[in-house]
Amino acid sequence: MPENAGQMQVSGKFQKGQSGNPKGKIKGTKNRATIAAEQLLQDLDNICRKLVEESLSGNMQAIKLVLDRVMPSRRDRVIDVQLPKLKTQMMQ
């Protein structure tokens, strides 16, 4: 067991109410996920062209991807069904 186990621990190295980074994050700083998404969007045009080329050459997976994006599967319409009220008999 450590020597100071069960004793009051020394507080952090910063004074109460004072941040370790008083200026905070610089405005306009982007998250890593945002940066990665922006890079993919820059390449999106080339990716789409290649996908269309593959689909035109007969690649079935590419054809399915293109068709799913251009003409997604149709959802069924809502069906309104009127059901009679249920009557139950109480057993005594």
PyRosetta script that sets phi, psi and omega in degrees:
from pyrosetta import init, pose_from_sequence

init()
pose = pose_from_sequence("MPENAGQMQVSGKFQKGQSGNPKGKIKGTKNRATIAAEQLLQDLDNICRKLVEESLSGNMQAIKLVLDRVMPSRRDRVIDVQLPKLKTQMMQ")
pose.set_psi(1, 142.1)
pose.set_omega(1, 178.1)
pose.set_phi(2, -63.7)
pose.set_psi(2, 156.0)
pose.set_omega(2, -177.5)
pose.set_phi(3, -62.6)
pose.set_psi(3, -35.3)
pose.set_omega(3, -174.8)
pose.set_phi(4, -95.8)
pose.set_psi(4, 17.0)
pose.set_omega(4, -179.5)
pose.set_phi(5, -64.8)
pose.set_psi(5, 132.8)
pose.set_omega(5, 179.1)
pose.set_phi(6, 83.7)
pose.set_psi(6, -5.7)
pose.set_omega(6, 179.2)
pose.set_phi(7, -98.5)
pose.set_psi(7, 163.2)
pose.set_omega(7, 178.7)
pose.set_phi(8, -64.1)
pose.set_psi(8, 125.5)
pose.set_omega(8, -179.7)
pose.set_phi(9, -80.3)
pose.set_psi(9, 148.0)
pose.set_omega(9, 177.9)
pose.set_phi(10, -71.0)
pose.set_psi(10, 135.8)
pose.set_omega(10, -179.4)
pose.set_phi(11, -64.7)
pose.set_psi(11, 171.4)
pose.set_omega(11, -178.1)
pose.set_phi(12, -58.8)
pose.set_psi(12, 176.9)
pose.set_omega(12, -176.9)
pose.set_phi(13, -81.5)
pose.set_psi(13, -6.6)
pose.set_omega(13, 178.9)
pose.set_phi(14, -102.9)
pose.set_psi(14, 148.7)
pose.set_omega(14, 178.0)
pose.set_phi(15, -73.3)
pose.set_psi(15, 153.8)
pose.set_omega(15, -178.7)
pose.set_phi(16, -60.5)
pose.set_psi(16, 130.3)
pose.set_omega(16, 179.5)
pose.set_phi(17, 85.3)
pose.set_psi(17, -0.1)
pose.set_omega(17, -179.8)
pose.set_phi(18, -115.0)
pose.set_psi(18, 124.2)
pose.set_omega(18, -177.3)
pose.set_phi(19, -79.0)
pose.set_psi(19, 155.4)
pose.set_omega(19, 174.3)
pose.set_phi(20, -77.4)
pose.set_psi(20, -16.3)
pose.set_omega(20, 178.8)
pose.set_phi(21, -135.0)
pose.set_psi(21, 78.1)
pose.set_omega(21, -172.6)
pose.set_phi(22, -61.4)
pose.set_psi(22, -31.2)
pose.set_omega(22, -179.8)
pose.set_phi(23, -79.1)
pose.set_psi(23, -22.3)
pose.set_omega(23, 178.9)
pose.set_phi(24, 75.3)
pose.set_psi(24, -168.1)
pose.set_omega(24, -179.4)
pose.set_phi(25, -72.2)
pose.set_psi(25, 140.5)
pose.set_omega(25, 179.5)
pose.set_phi(26, -66.4)
pose.set_psi(26, 136.6)
pose.set_omega(26, 179.6)
pose.set_phi(27, -63.0)
pose.set_psi(27, 138.6)
pose.set_omega(27, 178.9)
pose.set_phi(28, 89.9)
pose.set_psi(28, -2.2)
pose.set_omega(28, 177.6)
pose.set_phi(29, -67.3)
pose.set_psi(29, 133.7)
pose.set_omega(29, -176.4)
pose.set_phi(30, -101.2)
pose.set_psi(30, 147.1)
pose.set_omega(30, 175.6)
pose.set_phi(31, -68.9)
pose.set_psi(31, 152.3)
pose.set_omega(31, 179.9)
pose.set_phi(32, -60.7)
pose.set_psi(32, -38.0)
pose.set_omega(32, 179.8)
pose.set_phi(33, -65.3)
pose.set_psi(33, -37.8)
pose.set_omega(33, 178.7)
pose.set_phi(34, -65.6)
pose.set_psi(34, -41.6)
pose.set_omega(34, 179.2)
pose.set_phi(35, -63.3)
pose.set_psi(35, -43.4)
pose.set_omega(35, 179.6)
pose.set_phi(36, -64.2)
pose.set_psi(36, -40.8)
pose.set_omega(36, 179.5)
pose.set_phi(37, -65.0)
pose.set_psi(37, -39.9)
pose.set_omega(37, 178.8)
pose.set_phi(38, -64.6)
pose.set_psi(38, -37.5)
pose.set_omega(38, 178.2)
pose.set_phi(39, -65.8)
pose.set_psi(39, -39.5)
pose.set_omega(39, 177.8)
pose.set_phi(40, -65.5)
pose.set_psi(40, -38.6)
pose.set_omega(40, 179.8)
pose.set_phi(41, -64.8)
pose.set_psi(41, -31.8)
pose.set_omega(41, 177.4)
pose.set_phi(42, -65.6)
pose.set_psi(42, -33.7)
pose.set_omega(42, -179.2)
pose.set_phi(43, -90.9)
pose.set_psi(43, -2.6)
pose.set_omega(43, -174.4)
pose.set_phi(44, -59.8)
pose.set_psi(44, -39.4)
pose.set_omega(44, -179.6)
pose.set_phi(45, -60.7)
pose.set_psi(45, -46.8)
pose.set_omega(45, 179.0)
pose.set_phi(46, -64.8)
pose.set_psi(46, -38.5)
pose.set_omega(46, 179.5)
pose.set_phi(47, -63.8)
pose.set_psi(47, -43.9)
pose.set_omega(47, -179.9)
pose.set_phi(48, -64.8)
pose.set_psi(48, -41.2)
pose.set_omega(48, 178.0)
pose.set_phi(49, -60.9)
pose.set_psi(49, -44.5)
pose.set_omega(49, -179.5)
pose.set_phi(50, -64.8)
pose.set_psi(50, -40.1)
pose.set_omega(50, 179.5)
pose.set_phi(51, -63.2)
pose.set_psi(51, -42.9)
pose.set_omega(51, 178.4)
pose.set_phi(52, -65.7)
pose.set_psi(52, -41.4)
pose.set_omega(52, 177.1)
pose.set_phi(53, -59.3)
pose.set_psi(53, -44.7)
pose.set_omega(53, 179.8)
pose.set_phi(54, -63.5)
pose.set_psi(54, -40.9)
pose.set_omega(54, -179.1)
pose.set_phi(55, -67.5)
pose.set_psi(55, -37.5)
pose.set_omega(55, 178.8)
pose.set_phi(56, -68.9)
pose.set_psi(56, -26.3)
pose.set_omega(56, 178.7)
pose.set_phi(57, -84.6)
pose.set_psi(57, -2.3)
pose.set_omega(57, 173.7)
pose.set_phi(58, 107.3)
pose.set_psi(58, 5.8)
pose.set_omega(58, 178.4)
pose.set_phi(59, -69.9)
pose.set_psi(59, 112.1)
pose.set_omega(59, -173.6)
pose.set_phi(60, -64.6)
pose.set_psi(60, -37.2)
pose.set_omega(60, 178.8)
pose.set_phi(61, -66.0)
pose.set_psi(61, -39.9)
pose.set_omega(61, 178.2)
pose.set_phi(62, -66.0)
pose.set_psi(62, -39.9)
pose.set_omega(62, 178.2)
pose.set_phi(63, -60.6)
pose.set_psi(63, -45.5)
pose.set_omega(63, -179.6)
pose.set_phi(64, -62.0)
pose.set_psi(64, -43.3)
pose.set_omega(64, 178.7)
pose.set_phi(65, -60.3)
pose.set_psi(65, -45.7)
pose.set_omega(65, -178.8)
pose.set_phi(66, -63.8)
pose.set_psi(66, -47.5)
pose.set_omega(66, -178.2)
pose.set_phi(67, -65.6)
pose.set_psi(67, -37.3)
pose.set_omega(67, 178.5)
pose.set_phi(68, -63.8)
pose.set_psi(68, -31.2)
pose.set_omega(68, -179.5)
pose.set_phi(69, -83.8)
pose.set_psi(69, -38.5)
pose.set_omega(69, -177.0)
pose.set_phi(70, -77.1)
pose.set_psi(70, -43.8)
pose.set_omega(70, -176.8)
pose.set_phi(71, -134.4)
pose.set_psi(71, 81.8)
pose.set_omega(71, -177.1)
pose.set_phi(72, -64.3)
pose.set_psi(72, 157.7)
pose.set_omega(72, -178.7)
pose.set_phi(73, -62.1)
pose.set_psi(73, 141.8)
pose.set_omega(73, -174.9)
pose.set_phi(74, -79.0)
pose.set_psi(74, 137.5)
pose.set_omega(74, 176.0)
pose.set_phi(75, -83.1)
pose.set_psi(75, 148.1)
pose.set_omega(75, 178.4)
pose.set_phi(76, -70.0)
pose.set_psi(76, 153.1)
pose.set_omega(76, 177.4)
pose.set_phi(77, -77.4)
pose.set_psi(77, 155.8)
pose.set_omega(77, 178.0)
pose.set_phi(78, -73.3)
pose.set_psi(78, 131.7)
pose.set_omega(78, 179.5)
pose.set_phi(79, -107.6)
pose.set_psi(79, 127.3)
pose.set_omega(79, 179.3)
pose.set_phi(80, -96.7)
pose.set_psi(80, 115.5)
pose.set_omega(80, -178.1)
pose.set_phi(81, -115.2)
pose.set_psi(81, 126.1)
pose.set_omega(81, 177.2)
pose.set_phi(82, -93.9)
pose.set_psi(82, 118.8)
pose.set_omega(82, 179.1)
pose.set_phi(83, -107.5)
pose.set_psi(83, 144.2)
pose.set_omega(83, 178.6)
pose.set_phi(84, -72.2)
pose.set_psi(84, 156.6)
pose.set_omega(84, 177.9)
pose.set_phi(85, -69.4)
pose.set_psi(85, 143.6)
pose.set_omega(85, 178.4)
pose.set_phi(86, -86.8)
pose.set_psi(86, 135.5)
pose.set_omega(86, 176.8)
pose.set_phi(87, -116.9)
pose.set_psi(87, 127.8)
pose.set_omega(87, 179.7)
pose.set_phi(88, -118.7)
pose.set_psi(88, 152.6)
pose.set_omega(88, 176.3)
pose.set_phi(89, -103.3)
pose.set_psi(89, 133.9)
pose.set_omega(89, 179.3)
pose.set_phi(90, -83.0)
pose.set_psi(90, 132.2)
pose.set_omega(90, 175.9)
pose.set_phi(91, -86.2)
pose.set_psi(91, 137.2)
pose.set_omega(91, -179.5)
pose.set_phi(92, -108.6)
pose.dump_pdb("model.pdb")
